[in-house]
């Protein structure tokens, strides 16, 4: 792919590391001369020390041929301006970091794939780690829906039972779906009706209502590890 990355700071540098390692053709636009110089010395890509909010800069970056543009600056105003210009060049994939959650809808109306402020996401992960020790990882999907990994405890009402039996009892209902079961660290199971759930299994769950107390208790029993 031909990718334009706007910003070579903390987030942009990580994107560059991934993009250049995958043999993509990458062009970086960085306004700060010192950051631009550091990027040019570190990554195998073309680095432009210029302002990406100027149309001529995107022309020089090859926007007419780009498959994607990724905005990683810490200024929402800059990112939205760059994306609006990118739309003029009809770049197919528009991706950006959004610092202020209140601006999410603005970016989505432009047609961008958005990632919320990473610092806020880290804070959210840290808080969830305290709030839900039994949950090993999670991802918000949209609205209240979440995908998460949780370890099944011995006190779980589904431990030692097949998914068919659990379904007959209505424990999972229509709002929950078991996506995968990891057992003994090296065994990954695709859940079926006759699949049994065992204590110690790490299950990946899709929940339309998120990680509520009632949802978590299905996998941890009365004790959710707090």
N, C-alpha and C positions, 0 to 999 in steps of 0.2 A: 504493500500500500504506500501511497504518497501521503504523508501526514505533516501538517503544520502544527507545531506546538508553540503557543504564545505564553511566554514566561518560562524562565529557567531557574526559578527559585527552589524552595524546598519541595513543593509538589511537582513542579515541572521537571526537575532533575530526576525524580523517580520515574516519571513517565518516559523521559528520554532513555533512561537505562533499559527499560522494558522494550521500548520501540526499536532502539538501535540493535538490541540483542536479537531481535526477531527478523533482521535483515530487511526492515522497511526503509524506504527512502524518506528521510526526515529533514525538515527545515525548521529551525528555531528562530523565533523573533523575540528578542529581549532588549528592553529599553535601557537597562543599567549596563554601562560599558564594562564594569568589572565582572559582573555576573555573566555577561555575554562572553567575555574572554575566557573565564573559567570553563564555561560550557564547551567552547571551541577546543580547549585543551583536553577535555575529558571524554567527549563523545564523538563518534564518527558520523558527523552530520554537518550540514551547512548552518552557520549561525549568522543571523542578521542583527546587528546592533541598531535597532530602529523602533519606531512607534507603530504598533500593529493597528492602531485606530485610524491610520492614514491609508487610504485606498492604494496609493502607490506602493506602500510597503508590502501589502498582500499580493500585489501584482508581481513585485520582485521575488516574493516567496513562492511564486508559482501557483497561486490560488486557483487559476483556471484549470489546472490539471490535478488539483488535490482531491483525494478521496475522503479526507477527514481533517477537521481542525479541532484542536483541544486547547481550551483556554484555562490557564492555571494561575492567573494573577489573583492578588488578594483584594482587587477592586471590582465590585460588581458592575459599576458603570463602564469600566474598561472592557470587561468581558462581554457585556451586552452590545456595546458598540462594535466590537470585533465580529461578533456573530451576525449582526445586521449587515455588515459589509460582506461577510462570508456568504450570506444568502444571495447577494448580488452576483457573486461568482458561481452560484449554484453548487457549492461544495455539498456533497450528499450527506455527510455525517457531521453534525455539530455537537460537540461535547464540552461541558464547562463545569468548573467549580462554582458554587454559589455560597457566598459568605453569609448573607442575611436570608434566613428562611422565608421572610415575608416577600422576597423577590422571586421565589420559586415559580410562581405562575407566570410571571413576566417572561422568564426564560423558556418555559414550556410553550408559551404562545408563539415564541419565535421558532419553535420546533427543535429545541435543543434537548439532548439527554443531559440531565443534571445530577451532580453529586453535591450533597450538602456539605457545608464547611467541615473539613476533616477534623479540626480541633473539637468541634461540637460532637461529632460522631465518636471520637475517642472518649470524651467525657461521658457520653451516653453509655458506651461499652463498660467504662469503669463503674458507673453507677449500677448498671444491670448486674455486674459481677458481684456487687455487694447485695443488691436486692434479690437476685436469683442465683445463688451459688451453684445450684444444680444445672443451670443452663450454661453450656460450654461455648455456644456461638449463636448469633441471631442476625437476621436481616429483615428490615421493614420492606414490605412489598408494595403497599398502597393502602390508604385509609388506615384501618386498624389491623390489617392482615400482616402476619409475620411468619418467617421461616426460622426455625431454631433447632438446635441440637440439645438434647437433654438425656441424662443417664437414668435409666429405669431403676428404681429402688426396690428392695424386697417388699416394702409396704405398699407398692403400687397395686391398684385393683386389676391391672392388666398383666402383671407379672405371672408367668407360668401358664398363660392362656393363649389360644390361637386368636387371630384377628377375626375369624368368623364368629367365635363365641363372644368376643368383645363387642362385635357389631350387633349381634342378636340382643345383647343387653343394653344397647344404645349408649355405651360409654363414650364412644368417639363422636357420634352424631354426624351431622352433615357439615359441621364447621371445621372438622379436623381430618387431616389426611396424613398417614405415615408414608413418607417418601422413601426412606432407606433405614436399614438397621445395620449398625456396625457391631460386630461381636468378636471378642478376643483380639482386637486391634488389627488383625489381618484378614478378617472375613466380612465381606460386605454383602448384605442380603437385600434383594428386592422384595418387599412385602407382598404376600399373596394371602388368600383367605385361610389357607392351612398353615401359614407361618405362625410359629409360637414366639411370643415375646418373653425374654428372660431377664431376670434381675442382672444388672450390670451392662445390659445392652445400651449403646448410645444410639438413640433414634433421632432421625431428622423428621421434623413435623411441620406441616403447613397448617396454620390456624387463621381462619378468617377473622377471629375476634382478638387475636394477639395472645400474649402470655398473661392471661388472667390467672388469679389464684385457683379457680376451678379447673382451668386447663392444665396448669402445672401439677396439680394434685393427682391428676389421672396417671402421671408418670412417676410421681414421687410419693404418693400417699399423703398422709396427714403431715408428714415432715418433709418440707421442701429444702432442707439443708441449712436454713437460717438459724 
